Amino acid sequence: MIVLKFGGSSVENATAMSRVLDIVESAASRDRVVLVCSAIKGCTDALIEIGRVEDPERQLNDLLNRHIAIIRRLFTGPDREQAIVDCKTIFSEIRCIPAVIEQFGEILSTRILARKLHTEGFKTTWLDSRDLVRTLPGSTEADTKATYKAISEAIEKDAVARIFVAPGFIARDPNGAPTTLGRGGSDYSASLYAAALGAQDLEIWTDVPGIMTANPRDVPAARSIPAISYGAAFDMARYGAKVLYAPAVAPAREAGIAIGIRNTFDPSHPGTVIAAQDEPGCKGVASMETAPGITTIALVCHQTGADATIRRIGTALREIGVRPLSEPVPDEQGNILVTVRTLVARSCVAALHREFFEARALSSLDVYVAGAGAVGRALQGIVKERDGQFPAAGKRINLLEISSNHDFADHVLQTARSRSVFVDCTNSKDIWRKFVPLLNAGINIVSSNRRSLAIPYADYAAIKAAAAESGCFFRYNTTVGNALPILQSISGGEEVTAIEAVVSCTLNLVITSYKGDGSESFADILRRAQREGLTEADPRTDLAGRDALRKLLILAREAGVPLEASEVEIHPMLPTEFFEGSLDDFYAKLDAYEGELARQETFLHEHGLRRRFVASLQREIPGQAGNDGKTAWNEGDAAGNDGPKACGYRAVIEMREVGIESPYYWIDGTENVTVIHSVDSYPLVIKGSGEGVRLAAAGIIKDILL
């Protein structure tokens, strides 16, 4: 289910409504749609005025004519006449001047839209929100239990409709009398519908490209915020940003539904996504008059350690000659608030926006990239696209050099300034030997090279110690799971008891591509992956679990487990003889083995199972019997293992047969799944793309900017 909400400016005339219809019809091609709509622009104010004046005839006729003009543009023939009759019938109720006269604006706009969708051939049902949305006694807050029940029942009993059209803003109180959810309440209505139905998408369409860093009418340099947390979005709204009605956040947040803020007049613009988490840093500046002549300005940033930010606010205001009425202070969420005279509020908002979101406030990072391959070039491309500027992080990247020269690290040591960033995008086996000298020279390091982390533990620990002693950062989040937040989740502070992961993208791609039905042999799939550069030069390295080994070492060490490669049991997916002889011999054996692989695949299919290559780390229980004596990877040699490992954990890489209940069952292609078990929490499952050049480059940039 998709829930779409359109504001008054999005439906103010027939042309605007036509844009809305195009967006709704496109969404209906993907899933069922609930369309929630505001009154046409200015209608609610006009209705309130009609309810106040003694002789509202002129205002009534003006408002009626506005709606009929829209109908005449949208409809022809009998459909037009029926729509006009329906509109006049609603106005006959308005002429009685009911107590909640403003309820009729949304009824008028949605009746027109529902009828138009019906004439376009869509099975459409108009829902009366007054029969579905209930408020709490004496409040504009929804009674969610009653509301969700009524909405879900209304949708469930109508299995035919493809599009449901519902007025926003309106509801009934506990006594059954019409009421509203407050001005801006259509956003709230849409969020209630989405939460009640467990919608996959909730999009609020308005006349600006998402939530912006400031009101663009006050700050022309304001720009859209691509992603923002529920909490930050709520704070932007409650401190004065008009693009979203603050109460609308809660139902979506509680249901875990992301909210998209989109521009009706520029549908191709991605707008803003409101979700559980986003990038750290300041999000925007909002303001509202909190007393006559007094305005509160909020820098929405959700941060701790606000002293530096408070000093920057004070400096920015002094530069424009403004003395605030109160010193900047953090609120309970970490936003910074300052009060000023309303007369100078716009100038103050513009000054804070310049300080925190415009180019002059960005600190610069000199970056050197080792590795001019696909990932390095993608990183270079992203930096170029952004002109090096990443205002949300408050930083600018100066990408000074990118090179694949084997002595590039020495060159950086000789020329780079302290606090520069050295990025390892190579596949080098020994570049890590330069890491300690670089760190000792005050140069930060970001690496996407797994070989630089899957080294003897003593060397790994020496690099970490050098980083700590020098005060430099050493980040490598893209070495496992590409841009997925796997390592951050492991190092989050909770004691990890087990990690299980499908992290070998190459093996998973080959395994999930194989059907065993004769359409393409396992050997042919592997040859194709090798030709496309997805495997090592000798694909047996992948089949033997070497890539999975490197990633498991990184995962374990991030969890505080000093695991060595020799302590990891690896059970390759093919018998031992496949790893002997030449590559031609290997493929010949694999071709001959196709019948057995096909039989195995048939067995799995008949029993509802799938094969996955799983790397696991499990804490040993004292007194528990050791492993089963299987072989361990020891730089290519077999070594027996019996009994618990010295590190107190058992590490295994093996092929497993998994059923539909397993998270590994559902992955495909180069997807990864990591399951993290800890002492005080339920297992954390992280799933997503484990491959992708641009994703990797974006993840490296995130590590640079953290």
Order of alpha helices (4+ residues) and beta strands (2+ residues): beta-alpha-beta-alpha-alpha-alpha-alpha-beta-alpha-beta-beta-beta-alpha-beta-beta-alpha-alpha-beta-beta-beta-beta-alpha-beta-beta-alpha-beta-alpha-beta-beta-alpha-beta-alpha-beta-alpha-beta-alpha-beta-alpha-alpha-alpha-alpha-beta-alpha-alpha-beta-beta-beta-beta-beta-beta-alpha
